[in-house]
Structure formats: structure tokens, C-alpha cells
């Protein structure tokens, strides 16, 4: 019989959570509007996430503001200088 227990693993070692990727769930639905906007954007853009970066950023900013994730500089989360990113639902009407 193995020393790891019934389902494997070593019972003597404590698990260490990953540095990123684990954060409290939004049980109080504090960022639902931002989440829904992002999911709607993904659906309408054929799941092209690059077209929904503005919504993704708003969602992460909401989570940080509500202490649902650690506050970080947006550049650390992949949001550097944004160039020509058009918000969902807005068209650049040149000449109107």
C-alpha cells in the first residue's frame, strides 16, 4: 500500500496555493454588470478576446476595487499602452 493515502498524494505536505489565479468568487454579484458586458462582447465578437480588452480591464478593475482580487498595476496584467482599442458597441464614425 502506498504512503500517499487512499487517493494518492502526500498527506504530510501542506498544499501551496498558486501565486495567481485563485481569488474569492463574487458571491455578492458586485461586478456582474462588468462580467456580463465582457461575456456579451465575447459572444458578439466570435470569442475574439482582443476586441474585448476594454471590458476585461473594467471587470478586473471592479474586482480590485471591491477587494475580490489583489490590487495590481494593470500593466502587470497585460494592459500596457492601449492603441486604437474601440469599446464594444461603439463605432468610429469618421466623417459623420
C-alpha positions in Angstrom: 0.0 0.0 0.0 1.3 3.5 -0.8 2.1 6.0 1.8 0.1 8.7 0.0 -3.3 7.8 1.2 -6.5 6.5 -0.5 -6.5 9.0 -3.3 -2.7 9.5 -3.7 -0.8 12.5 -2.7 1.4 13.0 0.3 -0.6 13.7 3.4 2.4 15.1 5.2 2.8 18.1 2.9 0.6 21.1 3.0 -0.6 22.3 -0.4 0.7 25.7 -1.5 -1.8 27.9 -3.5 -0.7 29.3 -6.8 0.6 32.8 -6.9 -2.1 34.0 -9.3 -5.4 32.6 -10.5 -7.1 32.0 -7.1 -9.3 34.7 -5.8 -12.7 35.0 -4.0 -15.8 34.3 -6.0 -18.2 37.3 -6.5 -20.9 35.8 -4.2 -22.5 39.3 -3.8 -22.5 39.9 -7.6 -20.7 43.2 -7.1 -19.1 43.0 -10.6 -22.0 41.3 -12.5 -22.5 44.3 -14.9 -18.9 44.3 -15.9 -18.8 40.5 -16.3 -22.0 40.5 -18.4 -20.6 43.2 -20.6 -17.4 41.2 -21.2 -19.3 38.0 -22.0 -21.7 39.8 -24.3 -18.7 41.3 -26.1 -17.0 37.9 -26.4 -20.2 36.4 -27.9 -20.7 39.2 -30.4 -17.1 39.2 -31.5 -16.9 35.5 -32.1 -14.8 34.9 -28.9 -12.1 37.2 -30.1 -10.8 38.4 -26.7 -8.6 41.1 -28.2 -11.7 43.0 -29.2 -13.0 43.0 -25.6 -9.9 44.1 -23.8 -11.7 47.3 -22.5 -14.4 45.1 -20.9 -11.9 42.8 -19.5 -10.0 45.7 -18.0 -13.2 47.2 -16.5 -14.0 43.8 -14.9 -10.6 43.4 -13.4 -10.7 47.0 -12.1 -14.0 46.3 -10.5 -12.7 43.2 -8.8 -9.7 45.1 -7.4 -11.9 48.0 -6.2 -14.2 45.5 -4.4 -11.3 43.6 -2.9 -12.2 40.4 -4.9 -8.6 40.2 -6.0 -5.3 41.8 -5.1 -4.7 45.3 -6.4 -2.1 45.3 -9.1 -0.9 47.6 -11.8 -2.8 46.9 -15.0 0.5 46.6 -16.9 1.3 43.6 -14.8 -2.0 42.0 -16.0 -1.2 42.5 -19.7 -2.7 46.0 -20.1 0.1 48.2 -21.2 -0.3 51.1 -23.6 -3.6 50.6 -25.4 -3.6 51.7 -29.0 -6.7 52.0 -31.1 -8.9 49.8 -28.9 -12.5 50.5 -29.8 -15.0 49.9 -26.9 -17.7 47.3 -27.6 -20.8 48.8 -29.3 -19.1 52.0 -30.4 -18.1 52.6 -34.0 -15.6 55.1 -35.0 -17.8 57.3 -37.3 -15.3 59.4 -39.2 -17.0 62.0 -41.4 -20.4 61.9 -39.7 
